[in-house]
Amino acid sequence: MIRAVCGGTHLTVRGHAGHGQSGQDIAAVSALVYALAGVLQEKGQLARGDIREGYADIAGTGDCAREFALVRCGLEMLAGQYPESVEIGS
């Protein structure tokens, strides 16, 4: 199970969906996390970016709540598609 907690300008993602081998799972979750970190870094708004296998912790500074909201929306869509594998909290 992938568990994501997203609120304001902070996102934490933990776990593995169990659909495939580690690293070949629901790749859209990883894509969202890496895209968020990349955009924040490019804008100079990445306060923390700890991404490793089975875990990601991203925090932003400044006016970046929209970027986090967009990622949360994507995660909610994945949770709707794969409710047994992706869970969103706040």
MDTraj code that builds the backbone (N, CA, C; nanometers):
import mdtraj as md
import numpy as np

residues = "MET ILE ARG ALA VAL CYS GLY GLY THR HIS LEU THR VAL ARG GLY HIS ALA GLY HIS GLY GLN SER GLY GLN ASP ILE ALA ALA VAL SER ALA LEU VAL TYR ALA LEU ALA GLY VAL LEU GLN GLU LYS GLY GLN LEU ALA ARG GLY ASP ILE ARG GLU GLY TYR ALA ASP ILE ALA GLY THR GLY ASP CYS ALA ARG GLU PHE ALA LEU VAL ARG CYS GLY LEU GLU MET LEU ALA GLY GLN TYR PRO GLU SER VAL GLU ILE GLY SER".split()
xyz = np.array([
    [0.0835, -0.1174, 0.0000],
    [0.0000, 0.0000, 0.0000],
    [0.0888, 0.1249, 0.0000],
    [0.0576, 0.2162, -0.0891],
    [0.1239, 0.3463, -0.0914],
    [0.0367, 0.4411, -0.0100],
    [0.0949, 0.5044, 0.0892],
    [0.0219, 0.6005, 0.1722],
    [0.0851, 0.7379, 0.1531],
    [0.0014, 0.8338, 0.1158],
    [0.0488, 0.9701, 0.0937],
    [-0.0249, 1.0644, 0.1877],
    [0.0483, 1.1556, 0.2466],
    [-0.0088, 1.2611, 0.3299],
    [0.0323, 1.3923, 0.2655],
    [-0.0671, 1.4718, 0.2294],
    [-0.0398, 1.5956, 0.1575],
    [-0.1238, 1.7072, 0.2169],
    [-0.0579, 1.8136, 0.2560],
    [-0.1294, 1.9283, 0.3092],
    [-0.0469, 2.0544, 0.2933],
    [-0.1082, 2.1581, 0.2411],
    [-0.0383, 2.2853, 0.2252],
    [0.0812, 2.2731, 0.1346],
    [0.1993, 2.2857, 0.1915],
    [0.3229, 2.2773, 0.1140],
    [0.4125, 2.1647, 0.1645],
    [0.3500, 2.0509, 0.1931],
    [0.4241, 1.9352, 0.2425],
    [0.3609, 1.8080, 0.1875],
    [0.4441, 1.7129, 0.1477],
    [0.3985, 1.5835, 0.0975],
    [0.4910, 1.4753, 0.1507],
    [0.4315, 1.3710, 0.2079],
    [0.5061, 1.2527, 0.2482],
    [0.4397, 1.1319, 0.1836],
    [0.5194, 1.0484, 0.1199],
    [0.4697, 0.9269, 0.0552],
    [0.5525, 0.8105, 0.1066],
    [0.4828, 0.7027, 0.1466],
    [0.5506, 0.5833, 0.1978],
    [0.4881, 0.4598, 0.1359],
    [0.5703, 0.3587, 0.1150],
    [0.5188, 0.2281, 0.0806],
    [0.5405, 0.1839, -0.0615],
    [0.4772, 0.0722, -0.0905],
    [0.4881, 0.0044, -0.2189],
    [0.3493, -0.0509, -0.2504],
    [0.3020, -0.0312, -0.3712],
    [0.1648, -0.0705, -0.4068],
    [0.1461, -0.2217, -0.4132],
    [0.2508, -0.2953, -0.4427],
    [0.2388, -0.4399, -0.4493],
    [0.1917, -0.4923, -0.5841],
    [0.1811, -0.4074, -0.6851],
    [0.1396, -0.4521, -0.8178],
    [0.2544, -0.5156, -0.8951],
    [0.3745, -0.4703, -0.8699],
    [0.4910, -0.5206, -0.9428],
    [0.6112, -0.5191, -0.8530],
    [0.7261, -0.5443, -0.9112],
    [0.8492, -0.5395, -0.8345],
    [0.8760, -0.3968, -0.7879],
    [0.9478, -0.3846, -0.6795],
    [0.9852, -0.2540, -0.6286],
    [1.0543, -0.1747, -0.7390],
    [1.0094, -0.0523, -0.7598],
    [1.0637, 0.0324, -0.8642],
    [0.9910, 0.0175, -0.9969],
    [0.9048, -0.0841, -1.0077],
    [0.8271, -0.1056, -1.1302],
    [0.6790, -0.1130, -1.0952],
    [0.6396, -0.0391, -0.9978],
    [0.5059, -0.0430, -0.9423],
    [0.4184, 0.0595, -1.0131],
    [0.3336, 0.1286, -0.9404],
    [0.2505, 0.2344, -0.9968],
    [0.3416, 0.3546, -1.0177],
    [0.3993, 0.3626, -1.1354],
    [0.5019, 0.4620, -1.1656],
    [0.4503, 0.6039, -1.1611],
    [0.3198, 0.6228, -1.1774],
    [0.2644, 0.7585, -1.1768],
    [0.2870, 0.8271, -1.0427],
    [0.2881, 0.7528, -0.9337],
    [0.3136, 0.8132, -0.8023],
    [0.4545, 0.8701, -0.8000],
    [0.5511, 0.7919, -0.8437],
    [0.6899, 0.8397, -0.8493],
    [0.7029, 0.9591, -0.9418],
    [0.6355, 0.9531, -1.0552],
    [0.6430, 1.0643, -1.1510],
    [0.5909, 1.1928, -1.0885],
    [0.4813, 1.1847, -1.0149],
    [0.4267, 1.3039, -0.9488],
    [0.5245, 1.3592, -0.8454],
    [0.5834, 1.2711, -0.7662],
    [0.6773, 1.3138, -0.6617],
    [0.8008, 1.3800, -0.7232],
    [0.8589, 1.3152, -0.8230],
    [0.9783, 1.3721, -0.8868],
    [0.9465, 1.5022, -0.9597],
    [0.8312, 1.5092, -1.0232],
    [0.7929, 1.6332, -1.0925],
    [0.7769, 1.7473, -0.9928],
    [0.7129, 1.7204, -0.8799],
    [0.6945, 1.8233, -0.7776],
    [0.8299, 1.8729, -0.7270],
    [0.9183, 1.7797, -0.6925],
    [1.0508, 1.8192, -0.6430],
    [1.1265, 1.8992, -0.7479],
    [1.1186, 1.8579, -0.8730],
    [1.1888, 1.9284, -0.9801],
    [1.1379, 2.0694, -1.0017],
    [1.0062, 2.0855, -1.0031],
    [0.9476, 2.2190, -1.0214],
    [0.9854, 2.3106, -0.9055],
    [0.9744, 2.2586, -0.7837],
    [1.0087, 2.3402, -0.6672],
    [1.1556, 2.3790, -0.6677],
    [1.2415, 2.2843, -0.7052],
    [1.3849, 2.3146, -0.7100],
    [1.4128, 2.4215, -0.8159],
    [1.3510, 2.4075, -0.9311],
    [1.3699, 2.5043, -1.0388],
    [1.3254, 2.6444, -0.9982],
    [1.2184, 2.6531, -0.9201],
    [1.1660, 2.7821, -0.8757],
    [1.2357, 2.8337, -0.7501],
    [1.3292, 2.7559, -0.6949],
    [1.3968, 2.7960, -0.5718],
    [1.3070, 2.7850, -0.4489],
    [1.2088, 2.6960, -0.4543],
    [1.1134, 2.6828, -0.3444],
    [1.1182, 2.5460, -0.2768],
    [1.2204, 2.4680, -0.3021],
    [1.2332, 2.3369, -0.2398],
    [1.3025, 2.3517, -0.1051],
    [1.2272, 2.3356, 0.0024],
    [1.2831, 2.3449, 0.1366],
    [1.3440, 2.2114, 0.1793],
    [1.2796, 2.1014, 0.1376],
    [1.3292, 1.9677, 0.1716],
    [1.2870, 1.8730, 0.0611],
    [1.3770, 1.7881, 0.0187],
    [1.3477, 1.6899, -0.0845],
    [1.4213, 1.5608, -0.0568],
    [1.3610, 1.4733, 0.0195],
    [1.4200, 1.3441, 0.0550],
    [1.3420, 1.2365, -0.0209],
    [1.4020, 1.1830, -0.1273],
    [1.3360, 1.0819, -0.2089],
    [1.4262, 0.9597, -0.2150],
    [1.3724, 0.8459, -0.1724],
    [1.4454, 0.7189, -0.1802],
    [1.3439, 0.6061, -0.1972],
    [1.3896, 0.4859, -0.2136],
    [1.2987, 0.3748, -0.2393],
    [1.1962, 0.3598, -0.1265],
    [1.0697, 0.3656, -0.1634],
    [0.9622, 0.3460, -0.0676],
    [0.9317, 0.4656, 0.0201],
    [0.9932, 0.5809, -0.0067],
    [0.9731, 0.6968, 0.0809],
    [1.0054, 0.8258, 0.0063],
    [0.9234, 0.9265, 0.0290],
    [0.9535, 1.0613, -0.0213],
    [0.8965, 1.1622, 0.0773],
    [0.9727, 1.2659, 0.1033],
    [0.9295, 1.3746, 0.1908],
    [0.9693, 1.5051, 0.1222],
    [0.8693, 1.5801, 0.0774],
    [0.8911, 1.7037, 0.0029],
    [0.8263, 1.8183, 0.0793],
    [0.9004, 1.9259, 0.0985],
    [0.8459, 2.0469, 0.1610],
    [0.8855, 2.1667, 0.0762],
    [0.7929, 2.2601, 0.0638],
    [0.8184, 2.3792, -0.0152],
    [0.8120, 2.5050, 0.0682],
    [0.8654, 2.6124, 0.0115],
    [0.8590, 2.7430, 0.0748],
    [0.7969, 2.8414, -0.0235],
    [0.7440, 2.9481, 0.0300],
    [0.6864, 3.0514, -0.0559],
    [0.5509, 3.0119, -0.1118],
    [0.5183, 3.0704, -0.2252],
    [0.3874, 3.0527, -0.2875],
    [0.3884, 2.9297, -0.3783],
    [0.3801, 2.8100, -0.3185],
    [0.3836, 2.6871, -0.3975],
    [0.2700, 2.5916, -0.3628],
    [0.1698, 2.6388, -0.2923],
    [0.0580, 2.5529, -0.2532],
    [-0.0155, 2.4973, -0.3747],
    [-0.0195, 2.5722, -0.4852],
    [-0.0874, 2.5232, -0.6068],
    [-0.0193, 2.3993, -0.6623],
    [0.1121, 2.3963, -0.6585],
    [0.1848, 2.2809, -0.7084],
    [0.1525, 2.1574, -0.6243],
    [0.1479, 2.1749, -0.4926],
    [0.1136, 2.0638, -0.4045],
    [-0.0314, 2.0202, -0.4262],
    [-0.1211, 2.1153, -0.4475],
    [-0.2614, 2.0822, -0.4723],
    [-0.2767, 2.0016, -0.6010],
    [-0.1997, 2.0354, -0.7027],
    [-0.2053, 1.9622, -0.8289],
    [-0.1572, 1.8181, -0.8097],
    [-0.0492, 1.8008, -0.7351],
    [0.0025, 1.6668, -0.7083],
    [-0.0982, 1.5880, -0.6254],
    [-0.1593, 1.6525, -0.5270],
    [-0.2619, 1.5838, -0.4470],
    [-0.3769, 1.5381, -0.5362],
    [-0.4189, 1.6215, -0.6294],
    [-0.5256, 1.5861, -0.7228],
    [-0.4867, 1.4607, -0.8011],
    [-0.3648, 1.4558, -0.8506],
    [-0.3170, 1.3383, -0.9235],
    [-0.3154, 1.2144, -0.8361],
    [-0.2711, 1.2289, -0.7116],
    [-0.2692, 1.1161, -0.6189],
    [-0.4111, 1.0686, -0.5869],
    [-0.5047, 1.1621, -0.5743],
    [-0.6437, 1.1245, -0.5491],
    [-0.7027, 1.0478, -0.6673],
    [-0.6650, 1.0870, -0.7881],
    [-0.7109, 1.0139, -0.9069],
    [-0.6552, 0.8712, -0.9063],
    [-0.5279, 0.8564, -0.8699],
    [-0.4691, 0.7231, -0.8614],
    [-0.5334, 0.6399, -0.7511],
    [-0.5648, 0.7034, -0.6387],
    [-0.6317, 0.6325, -0.5293],
    [-0.7703, 0.5854, -0.5733],
    [-0.8373, 0.6643, -0.6561],
    [-0.9667, 0.6227, -0.7090],
    [-0.9547, 0.5059, -0.8050],
    [-0.8473, 0.5044, -0.8832],
    [-0.8235, 0.3973, -0.9802],
    [-0.7711, 0.2703, -0.9128],
    [-0.6889, 0.2870, -0.8085],
    [-0.6260, 0.1746, -0.7397],
    [-0.6498, 0.1852, -0.5889],
    [-0.7754, 0.1775, -0.5431],
    [-0.8040, 0.1995, -0.4004],
    [-0.7391, 0.0964, -0.3066],
    [-0.7055, -0.0208, -0.3597],
    [-0.6411, -0.1219, -0.2779],
    [-0.4907, -0.0971, -0.2648],
    [-0.4403, 0.0017, -0.3408],
    [-0.2961, 0.0225, -0.3452],
    [-0.2491, 0.1617, -0.3097],
    [-0.3387, 0.2615, -0.3196],
    [-0.2994, 0.4007, -0.2940],
    [-0.4005, 0.4627, -0.1977],
    [-0.3497, 0.5237, -0.0928],
    [-0.4338, 0.5866, 0.0100],
    [-0.3829, 0.7279, 0.0355],
    [-0.4745, 0.8248, 0.0429],
    [-0.4391, 0.9648, 0.0638],
    [-0.4933, 1.0113, 0.1989],
    [-0.4100, 1.0811, 0.2748],
    [-0.4513, 1.1425, 0.4000],
    [-0.4135, 1.2890, 0.3985],
    [-0.4535, 1.3599, 0.5054],
    [-0.4151, 1.5008, 0.5131],
    [-0.3470, 1.5319, 0.6432],
])
top = md.Topology()
chain = top.add_chain()
for i, resn in enumerate(residues, 1):
    res = top.add_residue(resn, chain, resSeq=i)
    for name in ("N", "CA", "C"):
        top.add_atom(name, md.element.get_by_symbol(name[0]), res)
traj = md.Trajectory(xyz[None], top)
